[in-house]
């Protein structure tokens, strides 16, 4: 199985790979997201360590049960061969209706088939007034005409 675009990445194919990842995560479908990772993929997400697709699915299921109305924007930071550095922000609220914007950076490494074999994420949460939200598109894929992080000044 391959997941184009494949490494080594050009700037253009790296941007495409990042948008495909953003689109998948915005589905909030753990199985769909997990399919983009190798069977033995290893993650560090905040202080949690995850290995393999089954653990990825379990992690994402817990995440999206807690982070409600999740909307994500990713942006390429750097590309080198089979490695990408990405920055991102996402907005969500908890069960009590408290909104947050979570900011982070990810380092990704891919195998020759375009599957992600490593994902290291550092994330910080900022409490957010509902009126300060910027990610207001309907749940799902971010519309092509919606500004990205740089355009939003994030």
N, C-alpha and C positions, 0 to 999 in steps of 0.2 A: 504494500500500500504506500502511495506517495501523497504528500500534501503540498502541492505547489503554492507559491514559488519555492524553488529549492536553492539551497546554498551551493556555491558562494553567492551572497546577496549583493546586488547593485543597490544604489540609493533607491531607485524606482521599485525594485522588487522587495526591498526591505519595508518601504512605506506600505506597499500592498500587503505584505505579511502582517504588519501591525494592524492594519484596518480589518483584515480577516479575523484576527484574534479579537479585536474589539467587538466586531459583529457577533461572533460566537458567544462571548461573555455576556453581551446584552440580551441574548436569548434566555439567559438564566436556566439553561438546560444542562445539568451536570454531565450527562452522557455525551451530548454533542461536544461540549468543551473538552472532556477527557479524551475524545477521539483524536485530538490534535497533538497528543503527547505519546511518547514511546511507552511500551508496556511497563518498563522499569524506570520511568521518569522520576527524577528526584526534585522536590521543591523545598524551599524555605519560604514560608509566608508568615511575616511577622516573627513570632517565636515558635511557630509550629512547623514540624518537619513531616513531609508527606512523601511516600514512595509508591509508585505504581498507580495504574488507572483506577482500581477499586478504591484506594485511599483518596484519590483526587475526587471521585464521585461523592464519597462520603463527606469530604471536606466542603465541597461546593454546596451540597445539600444542606449542611448545617449553616453555612455562610448565608445562603439566600433565604433560609427560614428566619434568620435574625435581621438581615439587611434588606428591608422592605422597599419596594419601588426603586430598586437599584438601577442607576443609569451611569454608564462609563464612557470616558473618552481616553484614548491612548494616543501617544505621539512618539514617533521615532526620535531618539536622541543621538544614537551612533550605530554604525554597522561596520563589521569587520569579518569577512569570510562567512563562517557559520554562527557568528555571535551577533546579537542585537542588544542594544541598551534602549529602554523605553521608559518614558515618564507617563504618568496617568493621574487622573482624578475621577472620582465617582461620588455621586450623591445618593443618599439613602436615608431612611428613617427607621427608628426602632418601634417596638410595639406600643410605646407610650406616645408616639408621634413626634419625638425629638429628631430633628434633622441633623445630618452631618455631611461634610465634604471630606472625603478621604483622599489624601495625596500620597503618591508613591513613585518609586523607581523599581524597575525590574531589569535583571540581566538574564538573557535567554541564550541557550546553546542548542543547536539543532543537529540531528543526524543527517545523513546523505539523502534520506527520503523526505526531508522537510518536516519531520516530527520533532517536537521540542523534547530534548532529553534532560535539560536542566532549567529550572526557573527559581531565581532568588529575588524575593520581593521585600522591600522595606516600605512600611506604610505608617502614616500618621493621620489621626482623625481630628477634624476641627468642628466643634459644634457650630450649627448654622441656623439662623432664623429662617423660617419658611419663606419669607419675603426676599431673602438673599440668594435663593436657589437660582442657578443658571441653566440647569439641565432639565428642561421642561417638555421635551418631546414625548409622544406617547410611548409606553413601554415597548421595547424591542430595539431594532436597529436605529442608530442615530441617522437622521436624514442627511443627505449629502450636502444640503445648503446650511446645515447647522454649523456654527463656528467651532473650530477646534480649540485646544488649550491655549496656543499662542494668541489666536485672535480674541480669545476671551480675557487675555491678560493674566492667565494662570500659569 
